Amino acid sequence: MSVENSSEPELLNFFVFNASYGQKEGHEHEKVLFYHPSSTEIDIQVRHVGLAEAITRFSSTFKKDGDCEATVSVGWITKKRDTGPVREYQSEGVQDVVLRARLVNMYRAFTLQHASFTRVQTTSGLQTLKSTLNSFFSSYLSSVEVSGGDILSVWSGVSFLPLDRQTFLRIHCCLSLLQGSFPSISHTAFFYNNHVVWCGLGMEDLRSLSQYLNNQLLPGCLSSSSTGHPSKASSYLSRYRDPGCRFVGIGVTPSIQIHAHNESGDLKPHHLLVYTLAGATVCLTLPDNEKLTPALYEKIDRVLEAKVSQLASDIGEQINKKSSSGTSSDSGSSSSFRYVYHNHMNLATKTTVHGGNLSVSVEVMRTIADMHTDIKKCNSGELVVKTSQDHWVVGRCGDGREFYVVVSHKNANLVEVTDEVNRMCSSHFSNIFMVE
């Protein structure tokens, strides 16, 4: 990673290797299973792999049990001197906790579609593993930003959409009716504009599926769907999405292979059907041995089309009413603070640090990530920091929840900041336990 000529880091290289390969001299290149960018000379690839292998072996001497992990983050910017360009290293440009989270998220995305590196190699061989790694990570690195990140990347949570009780029950009844009509459906999930409304998958599977939909599949599909004009005969199939982001015709059964946990906790392959309509997305999983036919897709569409269209319209109206009613009441109170909240038990994340007129600086976001690391190490319940830009950051942790508030009162003292945070908690998080 580098931060050359900018404050944002850039990805220089990414690679996957197996240290047990290429043990003989002159065969070190056999350790490399995937390397990005692929145009890099093989000698440079071998040197980078050798350095990574040396670091992990050295780190393993301090951790005898469990997985060994080591992240070394050193960024730099290039400055011009009389003698020429000089690199000025910035150790805080890339944070270890964020970089590690990016790597974990990348592997989590791989396991959603391919289970594991070992599973692919055991079932199909080494060459298939290499081709699978090349296909997956080349696509992933081109569609997902991996060089940046903040505390939201560390948590990798999901955003739940709160709805009134009647609408939520209608969604639940719709999906229950669908599973009752098609017993082969294993799991169902309902999303609306990147928010989770209902999901029958486990928490980890939900996390992986949500990131896959929001970061990889739906952005390209939704942009292509706005310009497409499917024929009347294939119109029902046009509501199903596949990684090719194309409208499909009669006789085609668009599905995605994923791996999800069954009731016994085993990771099993499934067909994933992604049905999108009017901003709503319904995900269905079926066993891998289930035969998919165009007739099945048409029957599912008959059950879903009218119900999902009406539900999407009602949800949109609720969101518009909440935003219009909340704008006037929240504008004054929220102008002086931003917050980010995460529940580790159900992966729920809520944030106001991105977007809006009052954006949070990169320095403050790095401070929050550092506070997260310190709170975990010290097992602390509360931590208060004042940044060099005179922002107050209050972090609280307890009962599986983390919460950080950025207060922009430059002249406030610690007592005033604490009082304001308490008032904000009582108004925005009155039903959530917080450490006092």
N, C-alpha and C positions, 0 to 999 in steps of 0.2 A: 504493500500500500504506500502511496505517496500523496503529498499535498502540494505538488509542484505548482508554483505560481498561483495558487488559490488557497482559500481556507478550507475547501472541501477535499476530502481524500479521493484518490482515484485508484482503481484496481490495476495493478501492474501484472500480476500473474496469479493463477489458481491452478492447483494440480492435485491429483489423487495418485497415491503410490502404495505399493505393497513391499515392505522391507524384506520379506522372505524370498523375493525373487531376485535374480541377478546377483547371486553371491560370488560368482567367479569373476576374476579381473577381466575387464573388457566387455562384460555383459551387464554393467550397471544400468544401462538404458532399459532393461527388461523390467525394472521396478516401476517405471512410469506407466500408469494405466490411462491417465488423461492429463493433458496440459493445455492451459489457455494463457496466452494465445498460441495456437498450433504452429504458427510460423516461426517460433523461437527455435534456435539451433539446438540440436540434441545435446551438445556438450553443456550448454547453459542449463537445460532442463535437468541434466544429471547433477550439476553442481547445486542447484536449488534443492533437489530432492535429498542430496547428501547432507546439506545443512539442516533441513527439517528433520531428517532421521537422527542426526547427531543431537539436536536439541531435545527431541522426545526421549532418546535413550538417556541423556543426562538427567532429564526431569524425572524419569522413572526411578532413579535412585532415591528420590525423596517420597515416592508414593508406591509402596510395594503392592498394595491391594487395589483392585478396581481399575478403571480406565485411567490412562495417563493423558493429560492434556497440558499443552504449553502454548501460550500466545505471546508473541513478542511484537509489539506495535511501535514502530519508529517511523514517523513521517518527516518530510522535509519540504522546504520551499527554496526556490532558486533565486539568488540575488546576484546582481552584477557588481563585480569589483574591478579595480584597475587591471588586475591580472587575468580577468575573465569571469565566467559564471561560477558561483560557489554555492554549494548546498548548505543550508542552515537547518539543522535537524530540530524537530519539534516533537518531543516525546508525548505531548498531550493531544496531538492532532488526531490520533486514532486510539480509542479506548479499548482495552483488552476485553472488557465485559460485553461491549457492543460487537466487536469483531468475532468473538466466540459465538455470540447469539446468531450472527449472520451465518456462520458455518453450520450451526445446529439446524437453523431453518432450512438451509439448502439440503442437508441430509434428510430432514423430515419431509421435504417435498419429494425427494427421490423415493423414500420408502412408501409414500402414498401410492405411487404408480408401480414400483418395482420391488417392494418388500424390503430388500437389503442387497448389498453387494454380494454377500455370500450366497443368497438365494439365486441370484442371476447366474453366478459362476457355477454353482452346483448343478443347476438344471440345464444350463445351455453352454457352458464352457467359457474359457478365458477370453477368446476373441469376441464372443457375443457380449461379454461384460464390457470390454473396451468400446465396442460400437455403441452399446447402450449408454455408457457414460458420456461418450462424445455427443450422441444425439440429445440426451437429456440436458447436460450442463451447457452445451452450446446454446440451446433454446432458452434455458433459464437465465443465463448471463446476459442474453440479448433482450430479455423482456422484463427482468426484475433488477432494480437498482440495489447493488450489494455493497458499494463502496462507502455509502453514508450510513446513517442510522442513529438512533437515540434510545431512550428508555423504552419506547414503544416497541422497538425491535427486540430488546432484551426480554420483555414480557411476552411478546407474540400473542397477545390476547385477541378476543373477538368483541365486536360491538353488537350488543343486543338492542333491539328496537322495542321500547315499551309501548304497548297498545292497551286500549280499554278491554275489559273482560269479555265483552260480547264478541268483538272482532277476533280476539285470540281463540275463543272457543269455536268460532266458525272455521278458522284455519285448522284447528286440531280436528274438527269433525270432517273437514274436507279430506285431510290426509288419512284419517281413519277409514273413511269410506273407500278411498283409493286402495288401501291395503286390504280391506275386506273384499273388494271386487277383484283384486289381483293378489292372491296369497303368495305368489312367488316374490313379491317385493319384500326385501329384508329391512331396509331402512328408508326413512323419508326425512326431508329437511326443507324448510321454507325460508327464503331470503328476500329481502326487499332493499334494493339500492345499497348493497354491501353490508347490510345489517342482518343479523340472525334474528328470526322471529320464532322458529321452532326447529328442533333437530332431534332425531331419534338415535343419532350416533353417540358414541362415547366422547368424552371431552377432548382427548388427544386427536381422535379422528375428526372431530368437528374443527379443531384448530387447523389441521392440515388441509381439510377440504375448504374452509373459509379462505385461507391464504391462496390456495390454488385458484379458486374462482375469482377472487378480487385482484390478484396480481398477474395471473397468466391467461386464464381462459376467457373470462367475460369482457375485459377491456377491448380485445381485438374483435371478438364476436359481435359485440354491441355496435362497434363502429362500422363493421362491414354490413350489419343488418340494416343500418339506416340507408344504405345505398342499393340494397338488393331488392329484386322484384320477383319473388317466387311465383311459379305458375299456380293456377287454381288447384290443379290435381295434386300438387305436392305441398300445398300451403300448410297442412297440419304438420308435415315433417320439418318445415322451416322453423318451427318453434323449438326444435331440439338442436342442441349445440354439440359440436365436436371440436377437437383441437385445430382442425383445418379452417374453422370459422367460415364455413361455406353453407349455402343452402343445398339441401340434398333432395334427390328425386325418388320416385317410386322404386321400391325394391331395395333401398338402402336403409340400414339400421344404424344410425349414428350413436355410438356409445364410447365410453372411455373406461379402460381397465384401471381399477384402483384396488388397494388392499385395505380392508377394514377389519376390525375385531368383531368376532361373533360373540354369542352369549357366554361361551366358555373362556373367552379372552384370547383365543387364537387368531392370528393374523391370516385372513383368507382373501383370495382374489374375488372381486365382484365386478359386475358391469355397472357403470355409472351413467344414468340418463339425466341430462340437464335440460330442463324445460323452462324457457323464458317467455314472458309475456307481460308487456306494460310495466316494466320495472321490477316485476316479481320473478323469482327464480325458484323452481321446485326441483330438488335433487332426489333421485330414486336409485337405490342399489338393488341389484338382483344377483343371485348366485352365479358364479362363473360358468357353471354347466347349464344354465338356463338358455334355451334357444330363443333368440330374438327374431321377430318377424315384423314386417311392416304393418300387419293387421294388429299386432299388440300395440304398436305406437299409435295407431289410429284410435283404438279403443281407449287408451289412456288419455288421448287428447279430447275425446268426447266427454270424458268425466271431468277434465280439468279446465277446459277453455273458458266456459261461461263463469265457473266459480272463481277461478284465478283472476279473470278480468275484473269481476265485481270487487273481489277482495283488494286487488291492487288499487282500484279507484277509491275505495273507502279508506285504505291506509294513506293514500296521498292526501285526501281531504283532512284526515286527522293530523298529519304532519304540518300541513299548511295552517290549520287552526292553531296548533301549538306554537308554531314559529311566529305567527302574527300577534298572538296574545302575549307571548313571552318576550317579544322584542322591546316593548315599551317598559315593562316591569324590570327586565334584567339589564337594560343598557347602562343604567347608572351604577348598579351594584357590581357588575362584572367588569367595569372599565378599569378597575385598579388591580385585578388579580386574574390569573390563569391557573388552571389546575389539571392534574392528570391522576387518574385513579385506576387501580387494578385489584381484582379479586382472584387470588391464586386458586381458589377452590372451584370456581366455575368459569375461569378465564375471562370474566367480563372486564372490559376496559372502557373507560369514559374519559374524554379529554377535551380541553379547549385551548391547548397550547399551539395547535396548528390551525391556520386560517383565521379569518376575521381581521379587523383593523389593527388589533394589538397583537403582533406576533412576538413570540419568545425567541430571544437571540440564541445563537449556537452556543455561546459561553454558558448561558443558563441551562440549556439542555444537557451539556456536558457535566455541569455541576450536579444536576439531578441524578445522572448515571453514577457519578462518584458517590453521592449520598446513598444511593441504593446499595452500592458495594460496601460502604462503611456500616450501614445499618445491619446488613447480613452478617458481617464479620463480628461486630460488637453486640449483636442481638439487642439492639437499642430500640426503644419504643418511639422516640422523637428526636429529631435533629433539626437545628436551625442554622442557616448559613446566610451571610450577607456577601454578595458578589462584588467585584471591582466596579461594576456598573450601578451599584447602589440598589440592586434588587434583593429583596428578602425571599429566601426559599425555605419553606417549612415542610419537613418530611415526617410522616407518622406511619407507624407500622403496628399491626396487631390483629390477631384472630384471622390470619391468612390474608390480610388486606394491606395494601400500600397506597399511600396518598401523599401527593406533593402539591403545594400551593406556591405560586410565584406572586408576590406582592410588590407593587410598583411605587409604594410610598417611600421616597428617598429619605425624608426627614423623620420617619417614624422610628420609635425605639422598640425594643424587644417586647415590652408589655403591650404596646399598641398593636403590633403585628400579631401577637398571640390572640388578642381580643378579636381582631378582625377575622382571623382564620376561624376562630370558634363560632363567630356569627355566620360566616359563610357555610360552615359545616352544618349548623342547625337549620339553615334555609335550603341547602342543596342536598345534604346527606343525613337528614333527620332520622331516616329509618335504617341507617347503617351504623354499626358499632365502630367507634373510633377511640383510640387511646387518649385519655385526657392528660 
